[in-house]
Amino acid sequence: MVVRDRMQKGYAYFLTEPVGRRFHPDFRPELTPKQMLRLGVFGGKYMTDCAREFPKDWFERAKLCPERHDAAINYFGVNASKPLSYWRRKGWIYPEDPRGWFQWYCRYYMGRRCADDERQIRRWRAMGRHIAQIRKHCEPRDLGCRRRQRQALLHWAYDSRKI
């Protein structure tokens, strides 16, 4: 796969696993990238110039806003994101995935495996603390309770609508 978008030109990677299969045993996302985009994540701004890299059907009915981040597009209607500049300052951006975790996940889902997989899977697992907080403070499936945490979990492929 050769990437040509606003953030990467000429980056190439190989797809070595079947799409959506053969994930690391510790990595069990509850949502596919396609489902996440349809639900509304990242204020709709994420990956609006990347449609050529991923399957066309991922972007059918996706909630996107190429002009700006719009929290109203998010499933829970709240902002649960930090700007990319924040993630860069923290050193959490892997150079091959300049957009961050979701870009890594989309490429992993498509079948790419890379040196950053273990770190990203550890970061994904760490989001479990938010699940614990929702379970502790909310009635089951009370989608109005802790909406920001629920939206953040959607950003990390956890289906917080089921908690």
C-alpha positions as CSV (number, residue, x, y, z in Angstrom):
1,M,0.0,0.0,0.0
2,V,1.4,3.4,-1.0
3,V,0.0,6.4,0.9
4,R,-0.6,9.9,-0.6
5,D,-2.6,12.2,1.6
6,R,-2.0,15.6,3.3
7,M,0.2,14.1,6.1
8,Q,2.1,11.4,4.2
9,K,3.4,11.2,0.7
10,G,5.1,8.1,-0.6
11,Y,4.9,6.1,2.7
12,A,4.5,2.4,1.8
13,Y,3.5,-0.6,3.9
14,F,2.7,-4.2,3.3
15,L,-0.5,-6.0,4.3
16,T,0.6,-9.3,5.7
17,E,-2.5,-10.6,7.4
18,P,-6.1,-11.0,6.3
19,V,-8.4,-8.0,6.8
20,G,-9.9,-8.0,10.2
21,R,-8.2,-11.2,11.3
22,R,-5.3,-12.6,13.1
23,F,-5.1,-9.9,15.8
24,H,-2.7,-10.2,18.7
25,P,-4.4,-12.3,21.4
26,D,-4.5,-9.3,23.8
27,F,-6.2,-7.1,21.3
28,R,-9.9,-7.6,20.9
29,P,-11.5,-4.4,19.7
30,E,-15.3,-4.3,19.8
31,L,-15.8,-2.0,16.9
32,T,-14.3,-2.0,13.4
33,P,-13.0,1.2,11.9
34,K,-16.0,1.3,9.6
35,Q,-18.4,1.0,12.6
36,M,-16.5,3.7,14.4
37,L,-16.7,6.1,11.5
38,R,-20.5,5.5,11.1
39,L,-21.1,6.1,14.8
40,G,-19.3,9.4,14.9
41,V,-15.8,9.7,16.3
42,F,-13.1,12.4,16.5
43,G,-15.6,15.2,15.6
44,G,-15.7,13.9,12.1
45,K,-12.4,15.5,11.2
46,Y,-10.3,12.4,11.3
47,M,-9.0,10.9,8.1
48,T,-11.2,12.9,5.7
49,D,-8.4,12.9,3.1
50,C,-7.6,9.2,3.5
51,A,-10.4,7.5,1.6
52,R,-8.1,6.1,-1.1
53,E,-6.1,4.2,1.4
54,F,-9.1,2.3,2.9
55,P,-12.1,0.4,1.6
56,K,-14.7,2.7,0.0
57,D,-17.5,1.3,2.1
58,W,-15.8,2.5,5.3
59,F,-16.8,6.0,4.2
60,E,-20.3,5.3,3.1
61,R,-22.6,6.8,5.8
62,A,-19.5,7.8,7.8
63,K,-20.0,11.0,9.9
64,L,-17.3,13.3,8.6
65,C,-16.6,17.0,8.7
66,P,-13.6,17.9,6.5
67,E,-13.8,21.6,7.5
68,R,-13.3,21.3,11.2
69,H,-13.7,19.2,14.3
70,D,-17.4,19.2,15.2
71,A,-18.3,17.5,18.5
72,A,-21.9,17.3,17.5
73,I,-21.0,14.7,15.0
74,N,-19.7,12.4,17.7
75,Y,-22.1,9.6,18.8
76,F,-22.4,11.1,22.3
77,G,-22.3,14.7,21.0
78,V,-19.4,15.7,23.2
79,N,-15.7,16.5,22.6
80,A,-13.5,13.7,24.0
81,S,-10.4,14.5,22.0
82,K,-7.1,16.3,22.5
83,P,-5.6,18.1,19.6
84,L,-2.9,16.2,17.6
85,S,-0.3,18.8,18.9
86,Y,-1.0,17.5,22.4
87,W,-0.3,13.9,21.4
88,R,2.9,15.0,19.6
89,R,4.1,16.8,22.7
90,K,3.5,13.7,24.8
91,G,5.6,11.6,22.3
92,W,2.7,9.3,21.6
93,I,2.8,9.6,17.8
94,Y,4.7,6.9,15.9
95,P,6.3,8.5,12.8
96,E,4.7,6.0,10.4
97,D,1.2,6.8,11.8
98,P,1.3,10.6,12.1
99,R,-2.5,10.8,12.9
100,G,-2.2,8.6,15.9
101,W,-3.9,5.5,17.3
102,F,-6.9,5.3,15.0
103,Q,-4.7,5.5,11.9
104,W,-2.6,2.7,13.4
105,Y,-5.8,0.7,14.1
106,C,-7.1,1.1,10.6
107,R,-3.9,-0.1,9.1
108,Y,-3.6,-2.9,11.6
109,Y,-7.2,-3.9,10.8
110,M,-6.3,-3.9,7.1
111,G,-3.5,-6.4,7.8
112,R,-0.4,-4.3,8.4
113,R,1.9,-5.3,11.2
114,C,4.7,-3.0,12.4
115,A,7.1,-2.3,15.2
116,D,4.6,-0.1,17.1
117,D,1.9,-2.8,17.5
118,E,2.8,-3.9,21.1
119,R,2.9,-0.3,22.3
120,Q,-0.5,0.6,20.7
121,I,-2.1,-2.6,22.1
122,R,-0.9,-1.7,25.6
123,R,-2.4,1.8,25.2
124,W,-5.7,0.2,24.0
125,R,-5.8,-2.1,27.0
126,A,-5.1,0.8,29.4
127,M,-8.5,2.3,28.3
128,G,-10.1,-0.4,30.4
129,R,-9.8,2.0,33.4
130,H,-12.6,4.1,31.8
131,I,-14.8,1.0,31.5
132,A,-14.3,0.4,35.2
133,Q,-15.2,4.1,36.0
134,I,-18.5,3.8,34.0
135,R,-19.4,0.6,35.7
136,K,-18.7,2.1,39.1
137,H,-20.6,5.3,38.6
138,C,-23.4,4.6,36.1
139,E,-26.4,2.3,35.8
140,P,-26.0,-0.3,33.1
141,R,-26.6,1.2,29.6
142,D,-27.3,4.7,31.0
143,L,-25.9,6.4,27.9
144,G,-26.4,9.8,29.5
145,C,-23.9,9.0,32.3
146,R,-20.3,9.9,31.7
147,R,-20.8,10.7,28.0
148,R,-17.3,12.1,27.6
149,Q,-15.7,8.8,28.9
150,R,-18.1,6.8,26.7
151,Q,-17.1,8.8,23.6
152,A,-13.4,8.4,24.4
153,L,-14.0,4.6,24.6
154,L,-15.6,4.7,21.2
155,H,-12.4,6.4,19.9
156,W,-10.5,3.4,21.1
157,A,-12.9,0.7,19.5
158,Y,-14.7,-0.2,22.7
159,D,-18.5,-0.2,22.3
160,S,-19.4,1.9,25.3
161,R,-23.1,1.8,24.4
162,K,-23.1,-1.8,25.9
163,I,-21.7,-0.8,29.3
